[in-house]
Amino acid sequence: MNQILGELIGGNGGDVKGFGILKQARKDKEMNVQVLCPAVGSQNFLDDKVYLTGKTIFEKYFSPKHVPFILLIYLFRTIESLKKVGEIETDFIYTTGDFFCNVIPAFVLKKRKNSIRWGACIFHVNEPPARRKSNFFFRSFVSYLMQKLSFHFIKKEADVIFVLHKGMKLYLERNGFNNKIVVSYFGRDLSRVKRQIKKSSEVERKKDLMFFNRVNPTKGIFDLPYIMARVKKIHPEIHLHIIGFYDETIGNKLLEEFTKVGVASDVTLYGYVKDYINVFRMVQSCSVFLQPSYEEGWSVVLSEVILCKRLPVAYNLPVYKEIYGDLFRVAPLGDKEKFADMVLEVLSLDRASYINEANSLYKVAESYDIKRTYDIERKHMLHGNL
């Protein structure tokens, strides 16, 4: 039986995939799962052997909204993880992302026992802070440096790197990664997602618009006021629903921008919605999903919206072309006018055309199941010489 150690933080796209992979590993008779994670995520692994990194004083008393405290939380989680390294016996380490608090303990564990194999997941490469769409230069700068640090350790010791698409594999190869790189895609627990969607499916589709993502400049949120104002000139009855976590500074600034173009009363910011059935109900009540993101590794929310059989409009990021081909409308990156025109195109579709386009996209999205991803990665967990 092979022992697999998964390192998890909890909350981002990488951890969504990581949870799915470890659930598949639990069912696998050749696998014995162990998990290294902070206390905040441990409730997901009650049936596994768990090495807890504990709740630090910073997590207890300080807000994780502020960059210095986030760094302290991650630093102390890393230190706590390193204390556990001596207790761990495993054949394979699976790091769910490239956060340094995942990567550094895996690197140390690998150095202590070279026979252990390490599989590192890389989902997305941060743009240099001067080029990145962000209100917070310091936050982007720190994030960029931390990823560079993680990449250094992954390059040196990871036996295999799992990536989401061929474009990422090519990028890493061009930037000096000589590790084995495997494209395993982003699988979801489709049966679970479909059950949630089915529970929320008795909803009438209106002409409304939906943004469902982190409310962050890198996701293009400050392009939304222009797009909304332009669409409302043709469809004055339309409403924009915005679902996703945001901090107060960004939320207030976004509302100011909607007010400037005269559409603030036609926009609702819901913040983070915990009940996913309710989220899917809201998605299915709308006709167009707005995805003006400037950077994505895969976009979990895009695949979920497509599984709801709703049509997206996005900026033209390479990953979309690779996964979905030409099955939905993409505007040149940053071209808000063209983006709005494409939203209007979707709103003008007759019912049969809308359903036909949505069904074509659905067939692609439902092919990316977590079982498929696990089967690809499992070979490299069990057999290091593939």
C-alpha positions as a Markdown table, in Angstrom:
| # | Residue | x | y | z |
|---|---|---|---|---|
| 1 | Met | 0.0 | 0.0 | 0.0 |
| 2 | Asn | 1.3 | 3.4 | -0.9 |
| 3 | Gln | 1.2 | 6.2 | 1.6 |
| 4 | Ile | 0.2 | 9.6 | 0.1 |
| 5 | Leu | 0.6 | 12.8 | 2.1 |
| 6 | Gly | -1.6 | 15.7 | 0.9 |
| 7 | Glu | -0.8 | 19.3 | 2.1 |
| 8 | Leu | -3.9 | 21.5 | 2.1 |
| 9 | Ile | -4.7 | 25.1 | 3.1 |
| 10 | Gly | -8.3 | 25.3 | 2.1 |
| 11 | Gly | -10.4 | 27.8 | 0.1 |
| 12 | Asn | -8.8 | 28.3 | -3.3 |
| 13 | Gly | -9.1 | 26.5 | -6.7 |
| 14 | Gly | -6.1 | 24.4 | -6.0 |
| 15 | Asp | -7.6 | 23.1 | -2.7 |
| 16 | Val | -10.9 | 22.4 | -4.5 |
| 17 | Lys | -9.0 | 20.1 | -6.8 |
| 18 | Gly | -6.9 | 18.8 | -3.9 |
| 19 | Phe | -9.9 | 17.8 | -1.9 |
| 20 | Gly | -11.3 | 15.9 | -4.9 |
| 21 | Ile | -8.0 | 14.1 | -5.5 |
| 22 | Leu | -7.7 | 13.0 | -1.9 |
| 23 | Lys | -11.4 | 11.8 | -1.9 |
| 24 | Gln | -10.5 | 9.6 | -4.9 |
| 25 | Ala | -7.4 | 8.3 | -3.2 |
| 26 | Arg | -9.5 | 7.3 | -0.1 |
| 27 | Lys | -11.4 | 4.9 | -2.4 |
| 28 | Asp | -8.2 | 3.5 | -3.9 |
| 29 | Lys | -7.2 | 0.2 | -2.2 |
| 30 | Glu | -3.6 | 0.9 | -3.1 |
| 31 | Met | -3.5 | 4.2 | -1.3 |
| 32 | Asn | -3.3 | 5.2 | 2.4 |
| 33 | Val | -4.1 | 8.9 | 2.8 |
| 34 | Gln | -2.5 | 11.3 | 5.3 |
| 35 | Val | -3.2 | 15.0 | 5.4 |
| 36 | Leu | -1.1 | 17.9 | 6.7 |
| 37 | Cys | -3.3 | 21.0 | 7.1 |
| 38 | Pro | -4.2 | 23.8 | 9.5 |
| 39 | Ala | -6.9 | 23.3 | 12.0 |
| 40 | Val | -9.2 | 25.5 | 10.0 |
| 41 | Gly | -9.4 | 22.8 | 7.2 |
| 42 | Ser | -9.2 | 19.7 | 9.3 |
| 43 | Gln | -13.0 | 19.1 | 9.5 |
| 44 | Asn | -12.8 | 17.8 | 5.9 |
| 45 | Phe | -10.5 | 14.9 | 6.9 |
| 46 | Leu | -12.1 | 13.3 | 10.0 |
| 47 | Asp | -11.6 | 9.8 | 8.5 |
| 48 | Asp | -7.9 | 10.4 | 7.6 |
| 49 | Lys | -4.7 | 10.5 | 9.6 |
| 50 | Val | -4.2 | 14.3 | 10.0 |
| 51 | Tyr | -1.2 | 16.3 | 11.0 |
| 52 | Leu | -2.5 | 19.6 | 12.3 |
| 53 | Thr | -0.5 | 22.7 | 12.1 |
| 54 | Gly | -2.6 | 24.3 | 14.8 |
| 55 | Lys | -4.2 | 27.7 | 15.2 |
| 56 | Thr | -1.5 | 30.3 | 15.7 |
| 57 | Ile | -2.0 | 33.5 | 17.8 |
| 58 | Phe | -2.2 | 35.5 | 14.6 |
| 59 | Glu | -5.1 | 33.5 | 13.2 |
| 60 | Lys | -6.9 | 33.9 | 16.6 |
| 61 | Tyr | -6.5 | 37.6 | 17.1 |
| 62 | Phe | -5.7 | 39.3 | 13.8 |
| 63 | Ser | -7.6 | 39.8 | 10.5 |
| 64 | Pro | -6.4 | 37.7 | 7.5 |
| 65 | Lys | -7.6 | 40.6 | 5.3 |
| 66 | His | -4.3 | 42.5 | 5.7 |
| 67 | Val | -1.2 | 41.4 | 3.9 |
| 68 | Pro | 1.2 | 41.5 | 6.9 |
| 69 | Phe | -1.1 | 39.3 | 8.9 |
| 70 | Ile | -1.6 | 36.9 | 6.0 |
| 71 | Leu | 2.2 | 36.5 | 5.7 |
| 72 | Leu | 2.5 | 35.9 | 9.5 |
| 73 | Ile | -0.2 | 33.3 | 9.4 |
| 74 | Tyr | 1.4 | 31.5 | 6.5 |
| 75 | Leu | 4.9 | 31.8 | 8.1 |
| 76 | Phe | 3.7 | 30.3 | 11.3 |
| 77 | Arg | 1.8 | 27.6 | 9.5 |
| 78 | Thr | 5.1 | 26.8 | 7.7 |
| 79 | Ile | 7.0 | 26.6 | 11.0 |
| 80 | Glu | 4.3 | 24.4 | 12.5 |
| 81 | Ser | 4.4 | 22.1 | 9.4 |
| 82 | Leu | 8.2 | 21.8 | 9.7 |
| 83 | Lys | 7.8 | 20.6 | 13.3 |
| 84 | Lys | 5.7 | 17.7 | 12.0 |
| 85 | Val | 8.1 | 16.6 | 9.3 |
| 86 | Gly | 10.0 | 14.2 | 11.6 |
| 87 | Glu | 6.7 | 12.3 | 12.4 |
| 88 | Ile | 5.7 | 11.7 | 8.8 |
| 89 | Glu | 6.3 | 8.5 | 6.9 |
| 90 | Thr | 5.0 | 8.6 | 3.4 |
| 91 | Asp | 5.9 | 7.4 | -0.2 |
| 92 | Phe | 4.5 | 10.4 | -2.0 |
| 93 | Ile | 3.9 | 14.1 | -1.2 |
| 94 | Tyr | 1.1 | 15.9 | -3.0 |
| 95 | Thr | 1.1 | 19.7 | -2.7 |
| 96 | Thr | -2.1 | 21.2 | -3.8 |
| 97 | Gly | -0.7 | 24.6 | -4.7 |
| 98 | Asp | 2.5 | 26.7 | -4.8 |
| 99 | Phe | 2.0 | 28.6 | -1.6 |
| 100 | Phe | 5.3 | 28.6 | 0.2 |
| 101 | Cys | 3.6 | 27.1 | 3.3 |
| 102 | Asn | 2.9 | 24.1 | 1.1 |
| 103 | Val | 6.1 | 24.0 | -0.8 |
| 104 | Ile | 8.8 | 24.5 | 2.0 |
| 105 | Pro | 7.7 | 21.6 | 4.2 |
| 106 | Ala | 7.5 | 19.3 | 1.1 |
| 107 | Phe | 11.0 | 20.4 | 0.1 |
| 108 | Val | 12.4 | 19.7 | 3.6 |
| 109 | Leu | 10.6 | 16.3 | 3.7 |
| 110 | Lys | 12.0 | 15.4 | 0.3 |
| 111 | Lys | 15.6 | 16.4 | 1.3 |
| 112 | Arg | 15.4 | 14.4 | 4.5 |
| 113 | Lys | 14.3 | 11.2 | 2.6 |
| 114 | Asn | 15.2 | 11.3 | -1.1 |
| 115 | Ser | 13.2 | 8.1 | -1.8 |
| 116 | Ile | 9.9 | 10.1 | -1.2 |
| 117 | Arg | 8.4 | 11.3 | -4.5 |
| 118 | Trp | 6.9 | 14.8 | -4.6 |
| 119 | Gly | 4.1 | 15.9 | -6.9 |
| 120 | Ala | 3.6 | 19.7 | -7.0 |
| 121 | Cys | 0.6 | 21.4 | -8.5 |
| 122 | Ile | 1.1 | 24.7 | -10.3 |
| 123 | Phe | -2.1 | 26.4 | -11.5 |
| 124 | His | -1.2 | 29.9 | -12.4 |
| 125 | Val | 1.8 | 32.2 | -12.9 |
| 126 | Asn | 1.5 | 35.7 | -11.3 |
| 127 | Glu | 2.3 | 38.6 | -13.6 |
| 128 | Pro | 5.0 | 41.0 | -12.4 |
| 129 | Pro | 3.4 | 43.6 | -10.1 |
| 130 | Ala | 4.0 | 46.5 | -12.5 |
| 131 | Arg | 1.8 | 44.7 | -15.2 |
| 132 | Arg | -0.8 | 43.1 | -12.9 |
| 133 | Lys | -4.3 | 44.6 | -12.6 |
| 134 | Ser | -4.4 | 45.3 | -8.9 |
| 135 | Asn | -5.2 | 48.1 | -6.5 |
| 136 | Phe | -2.5 | 46.9 | -4.1 |
| 137 | Phe | 1.0 | 47.0 | -5.5 |
| 138 | Phe | 2.5 | 45.7 | -2.2 |
| 139 | Arg | 0.2 | 42.7 | -2.2 |
| 140 | Ser | 1.0 | 41.9 | -5.8 |
| 141 | Phe | 4.7 | 42.4 | -5.1 |
| 142 | Val | 4.7 | 40.0 | -2.1 |
| 143 | Ser | 2.6 | 37.4 | -4.0 |
| 144 | Tyr | 5.0 | 37.6 | -7.0 |
| 145 | Leu | 8.1 | 37.1 | -4.8 |
| 146 | Met | 6.6 | 34.3 | -2.7 |
| 147 | Gln | 5.7 | 32.4 | -5.9 |
| 148 | Lys | 9.2 | 32.9 | -7.3 |
| 149 | Leu | 10.6 | 31.4 | -4.0 |
| 150 | Ser | 8.2 | 28.5 | -4.2 |
| 151 | Phe | 9.2 | 27.9 | -7.9 |
| 152 | His | 12.8 | 27.7 | -6.9 |
| 153 | Phe | 12.2 | 24.9 | -4.4 |
| 154 | Ile | 9.8 | 23.0 | -6.8 |
| 155 | Lys | 12.4 | 23.2 | -9.6 |
| 156 | Lys | 15.1 | 21.7 | -7.4 |
| 157 | Glu | 13.2 | 18.8 | -5.8 |
| 158 | Ala | 9.8 | 18.0 | -7.3 |
| 159 | Asp | 9.7 | 14.7 | -9.2 |
| 160 | Val | 6.6 | 15.7 | -11.1 |
| 161 | Ile | 4.6 | 18.9 | -11.7 |
| 162 | Phe | 0.9 | 18.7 | -12.4 |
| 163 | Val | -0.6 | 21.5 | -14.5 |
| 164 | Leu | -4.0 | 22.3 | -15.8 |
| 165 | His | -3.3 | 22.9 | -19.5 |
| 166 | Lys | -0.7 | 22.6 | -22.2 |
| 167 | Gly | 0.0 | 26.3 | -22.2 |
| 168 | Met | 1.2 | 26.1 | -18.6 |
| 169 | Lys | 3.4 | 23.1 | -19.4 |
| 170 | Leu | 5.0 | 25.1 | -22.3 |
| 171 | Tyr | 5.6 | 28.1 | -20.1 |
| 172 | Leu | 7.3 | 26.2 | -17.4 |
| 173 | Glu | 9.5 | 24.3 | -19.9 |
| 174 | Arg | 10.6 | 27.6 | -21.5 |
| 175 | Asn | 11.4 | 29.0 | -18.0 |
| 176 | Gly | 13.9 | 26.4 | -16.9 |
| 177 | Phe | 11.7 | 23.7 | -15.3 |
| 178 | Asn | 13.4 | 20.4 | -16.2 |
| 179 | Asn | 11.1 | 18.4 | -14.0 |
| 180 | Lys | 8.6 | 15.9 | -15.5 |
| 181 | Ile | 5.5 | 18.0 | -16.2 |
| 182 | Val | 2.1 | 16.3 | -16.6 |
| 183 | Val | -1.1 | 18.0 | -17.9 |
| 184 | Ser | -3.8 | 16.5 | -15.7 |
| 185 | Tyr | -6.5 | 19.3 | -16.2 |
| 186 | Phe | -8.9 | 20.5 | -13.6 |
| 187 | Gly | -11.4 | 17.8 | -12.6 |
| 188 | Arg | -14.6 | 18.3 | -10.5 |
| 189 | Asp | -16.8 | 16.0 | -8.7 |
| 190 | Leu | -19.3 | 16.3 | -11.4 |
| 191 | Ser | -21.9 | 14.0 | -9.8 |
| 192 | Arg | -22.0 | 16.3 | -6.8 |
| 193 | Val | -22.0 | 19.5 | -8.8 |
| 194 | Lys | -24.9 | 18.2 | -11.0 |
| 195 | Arg | -26.9 | 17.2 | -7.9 |
| 196 | Gln | -26.5 | 20.7 | -6.5 |
| 197 | Ile | -27.5 | 22.3 | -9.8 |
| 198 | Lys | -30.5 | 19.9 | -10.1 |
| 199 | Lys | -31.8 | 21.0 | -6.7 |
| 200 | Ser | -31.7 | 24.7 | -7.8 |
| 201 | Ser | -33.0 | 24.2 | -11.4 |
| 202 | Glu | -36.6 | 25.3 | -11.0 |
| 203 | Val | -35.7 | 28.9 | -11.9 |
| 204 | Glu | -36.9 | 31.1 | -14.7 |
| 205 | Arg | -34.1 | 32.6 | -16.9 |
| 206 | Lys | -34.2 | 36.4 | -17.1 |
| 207 | Lys | -32.1 | 38.8 | -19.1 |
| 208 | Asp | -30.0 | 39.6 | -16.1 |
| 209 | Leu | -26.2 | 39.5 | -15.9 |
| 210 | Met | -24.1 | 37.6 | -13.4 |
| 211 | Phe | -20.5 | 38.1 | -12.1 |
| 212 | Phe | -19.5 | 35.2 | -9.9 |
| 213 | Asn | -15.8 | 35.3 | -8.8 |
| 214 | Arg | -13.5 | 37.0 | -6.4 |
| 215 | Val | -14.3 | 40.7 | -6.5 |
| 216 | Asn | -10.7 | 41.7 | -7.3 |
| 217 | Pro | -9.1 | 43.9 | -9.9 |
| 218 | Thr | -7.3 | 40.9 | -11.5 |
| 219 | Lys | -10.8 | 39.5 | -12.2 |
| 220 | Gly | -11.7 | 42.7 | -14.2 |
| 221 | Ile | -14.3 | 44.0 | -11.8 |
| 222 | Phe | -13.5 | 47.7 | -12.6 |
| 223 | Asp | -14.5 | 47.0 | -16.2 |
| 224 | Leu | -18.0 | 46.0 | -15.1 |
| 225 | Pro | -19.4 | 49.6 | -14.7 |
| 226 | Tyr | -18.6 | 50.5 | -18.4 |
| 227 | Ile | -19.9 | 47.2 | -19.6 |
| 228 | Met | -23.1 | 47.4 | -17.5 |
| 229 | Ala | -23.8 | 51.1 | -18.6 |
| 230 | Arg | -23.4 | 50.2 | -22.3 |
| 231 | Val | -25.7 | 47.2 | -22.1 |
| 232 | Lys | -28.4 | 49.1 | -20.2 |
| 233 | Lys | -28.7 | 51.6 | -23.0 |
| 234 | Ile | -30.2 | 48.8 | -25.0 |
| 235 | His | -31.8 | 46.8 | -22.2 |
| 236 | Pro | -32.8 | 49.4 | -19.5 |
| 237 | Glu | -34.6 | 46.6 | -17.4 |
| 238 | Ile | -31.4 | 44.6 | -16.9 |
| 239 | His | -29.8 | 43.9 | -13.5 |
| 240 | Leu | -26.3 | 42.8 | -12.6 |
| 241 | His | -25.8 | 40.4 | -9.7 |
| 242 | Ile | -22.3 | 40.2 | -8.2 |
| 243 | Ile | -21.4 | 37.2 | -6.1 |
| 244 | Gly | -18.0 | 36.8 | -4.5 |
| 245 | Phe | -15.8 | 37.8 | -1.5 |
| 246 | Tyr | -14.6 | 41.4 | -1.5 |
| 247 | Asp | -12.9 | 43.6 | 1.0 |
| 248 | Glu | -14.6 | 46.9 | 2.0 |
| 249 | Thr | -12.1 | 49.2 | 0.2 |
| 250 | Ile | -12.7 | 47.4 | -3.2 |
| 251 | Gly | -16.4 | 47.1 | -2.6 |
| 252 | Asn | -16.8 | 50.8 | -1.9 |
| 253 | Lys | -14.7 | 51.8 | -4.9 |
| 254 | Leu | -16.6 | 49.6 | -7.2 |
| 255 | Leu | -19.9 | 51.0 | -6.0 |
| 256 | Glu | -18.5 | 54.5 | -6.6 |
| 257 | Glu | -17.7 | 53.5 | -10.2 |
| 258 | Phe | -21.2 | 52.2 | -10.8 |
| 259 | Thr | -22.6 | 55.4 | -9.4 |
| 260 | Lys | -20.5 | 57.5 | -11.7 |
| 261 | Val | -22.0 | 55.8 | -14.8 |
| 262 | Gly | -25.5 | 56.0 | -13.3 |
| 263 | Val | -26.2 | 52.3 | -12.8 |
| 264 | Ala | -25.6 | 51.7 | -9.1 |
| 265 | Ser | -29.3 | 51.1 | -8.4 |
| 266 | Asp | -29.2 | 48.2 | -11.0 |
| 267 | Val | -26.4 | 46.3 | -9.3 |
| 268 | Thr | -26.4 | 44.1 | -6.3 |
| 269 | Leu | -23.3 | 43.0 | -4.4 |
| 270 | Tyr | -24.0 | 39.9 | -2.4 |
| 271 | Gly | -20.5 | 39.2 | -1.1 |
| 272 | Tyr | -19.6 | 35.6 | -0.4 |
| 273 | Val | -22.6 | 33.2 | -0.5 |
| 274 | Lys | -21.9 | 30.0 | 1.4 |
| 275 | Asp | -25.0 | 28.0 | 0.2 |
| 276 | Tyr | -23.9 | 26.7 | -3.2 |
| 277 | Ile | -27.5 | 25.6 | -4.1 |
| 278 | Asn | -28.5 | 29.2 | -3.7 |
| 279 | Val | -25.6 | 30.3 | -5.8 |
| 280 | Phe | -26.6 | 28.0 | -8.6 |
| 281 | Arg | -30.2 | 29.2 | -8.3 |
| 282 | Met | -29.0 | 32.8 | -8.8 |
| 283 | Val | -26.7 | 31.8 | -11.7 |
| 284 | Gln | -29.6 | 30.0 | -13.5 |
| 285 | Ser | -31.8 | 33.1 | -13.1 |
| 286 | Cys | -29.4 | 35.1 | -15.3 |
| 287 | Ser | -28.7 | 34.9 | -19.1 |
| 288 | Val | -25.1 | 36.0 | -19.3 |
| 289 | Phe | -22.1 | 35.3 | -17.1 |
| 290 | Leu | -19.5 | 38.1 | -17.2 |
| 291 | Gln | -15.9 | 36.9 | -17.0 |
| 292 | Pro | -13.7 | 40.0 | -17.6 |
| 293 | Ser | -10.8 | 38.4 | -15.9 |
| 294 | Tyr | -7.2 | 39.3 | -16.8 |
| 295 | Glu | -5.7 | 36.1 | -15.5 |
| 296 | Glu | -7.0 | 32.6 | -14.9 |
| 297 | Gly | -5.4 | 29.2 | -14.4 |
| 298 | Trp | -8.6 | 27.4 | -15.3 |
| 299 | Ser | -11.6 | 29.2 | -13.8 |
| 300 | Val | -13.6 | 26.9 | -11.7 |
| 301 | Val | -16.6 | 29.3 | -11.7 |
| 302 | Leu | -16.6 | 29.4 | -15.5 |
| 303 | Ser | -17.0 | 25.6 | -15.6 |
| 304 | Glu | -19.7 | 25.7 | -13.0 |
| 305 | Val | -21.7 | 28.3 | -14.9 |
| 306 | Ile | -21.4 | 26.3 | -18.1 |
| 307 | Leu | -22.7 | 23.2 | -16.2 |
| 308 | Cys | -25.7 | 25.4 | -15.3 |
| 309 | Lys | -26.2 | 25.8 | -19.1 |
| 310 | Arg | -25.7 | 29.5 | -19.0 |
| 311 | Leu | -23.6 | 31.4 | -21.6 |
| 312 | Pro | -20.4 | 33.3 | -20.7 |
| 313 | Val | -18.6 | 36.2 | -22.2 |
| 314 | Ala | -14.9 | 36.6 | -21.4 |
| 315 | Tyr | -11.7 | 38.2 | -22.3 |
| 316 | Asn | -9.5 | 36.1 | -24.6 |
| 317 | Leu | -7.2 | 34.2 | -22.3 |
| 318 | Pro | -5.2 | 31.3 | -23.9 |
| 319 | Val | -6.6 | 28.6 | -21.5 |
| 320 | Tyr | -10.2 | 29.2 | -22.8 |
| 321 | Lys | -9.2 | 28.4 | -26.4 |
| 322 | Glu | -7.4 | 25.3 | -25.4 |
| 323 | Ile | -10.3 | 23.9 | -23.3 |
| 324 | Tyr | -13.4 | 25.2 | -25.0 |
| 325 | Gly | -12.2 | 26.1 | -28.5 |
| 326 | Asp | -14.5 | 28.7 | -30.1 |
| 327 | Leu | -17.7 | 27.7 | -28.3 |
| 328 | Phe | -18.2 | 31.0 | -26.5 |
| 329 | Arg | -17.6 | 34.6 | -27.1 |
| 330 | Val | -14.3 | 36.2 | -26.1 |
| 331 | Ala | -13.3 | 39.8 | -26.5 |
| 332 | Pro | -9.7 | 41.1 | -26.9 |
| 333 | Leu | -8.1 | 41.5 | -23.5 |
| 334 | Gly | -9.2 | 44.9 | -22.0 |
| 335 | Asp | -11.5 | 45.8 | -24.8 |
| 336 | Lys | -14.6 | 46.7 | -22.8 |
| 337 | Glu | -16.5 | 48.0 | -25.8 |
| 338 | Lys | -16.2 | 44.7 | -27.7 |
| 339 | Phe | -17.0 | 42.8 | -24.5 |
| 340 | Ala | -20.3 | 44.8 | -24.0 |
| 341 | Asp | -21.1 | 44.2 | -27.7 |
| 342 | Met | -20.7 | 40.4 | -27.2 |
| 343 | Val | -23.0 | 40.6 | -24.1 |
| 344 | Leu | -25.6 | 42.2 | -26.3 |
| 345 | Glu | -25.2 | 39.5 | -28.9 |
| 346 | Val | -26.0 | 36.8 | -26.3 |
| 347 | Leu | -29.0 | 38.8 | -25.1 |
| 348 | Ser | -30.3 | 38.9 | -28.7 |
| 349 | Leu | -30.2 | 35.1 | -29.2 |
| 350 | Asp | -33.5 | 33.4 | -29.7 |
| 351 | Arg | -34.3 | 30.6 | -27.2 |
| 352 | Ala | -33.3 | 27.7 | -29.5 |
| 353 | Ser | -30.0 | 29.3 | -30.4 |
| 354 | Tyr | -29.2 | 30.0 | -26.7 |
| 355 | Ile | -30.0 | 26.4 | -25.7 |
| 356 | Asn | -27.9 | 25.0 | -28.6 |
| 357 | Glu | -24.8 | 27.0 | -27.7 |
| 358 | Ala | -25.3 | 26.2 | -24.0 |
| 359 | Asn | -25.6 | 22.5 | -24.7 |
| 360 | Ser | -22.4 | 22.5 | -26.8 |
| 361 | Leu | -20.4 | 24.1 | -24.0 |
| 362 | Tyr | -22.0 | 21.7 | -21.5 |
| 363 | Lys | -20.6 | 18.7 | -23.3 |
| 364 | Val | -17.1 | 20.0 | -23.0 |
| 365 | Ala | -17.4 | 21.0 | -19.3 |
| 366 | Glu | -18.8 | 17.6 | -18.3 |
| 367 | Ser | -15.8 | 15.8 | -19.7 |
| 368 | Tyr | -13.5 | 17.2 | -17.0 |
| 369 | Asp | -14.4 | 14.9 | -14.1 |
| 370 | Ile | -12.1 | 14.5 | -11.0 |
| 371 | Lys | -11.9 | 10.7 | -11.7 |
| 372 | Arg | -10.2 | 11.5 | -15.1 |
| 373 | Thr | -7.8 | 13.8 | -13.4 |
| 374 | Tyr | -7.1 | 11.3 | -10.6 |
| 375 | Asp | -6.4 | 8.5 | -13.0 |
| 376 | Ile | -3.8 | 10.6 | -14.8 |
| 377 | Glu | -2.0 | 11.7 | -11.6 |
| 378 | Arg | -2.3 | 8.3 | -9.9 |
| 379 | Lys | 0.1 | 6.7 | -12.4 |
| 380 | His | 2.8 | 9.2 | -11.2 |
| 381 | Met | 2.0 | 8.7 | -7.6 |
| 382 | Leu | 2.5 | 5.0 | -7.8 |
| 383 | His | 5.2 | 4.8 | -10.5 |
| 384 | Gly | 7.9 | 7.4 | -10.4 |
| 385 | Asn | 9.6 | 6.3 | -13.6 |
| 386 | Leu | 6.7 | 7.1 | -16.0 |
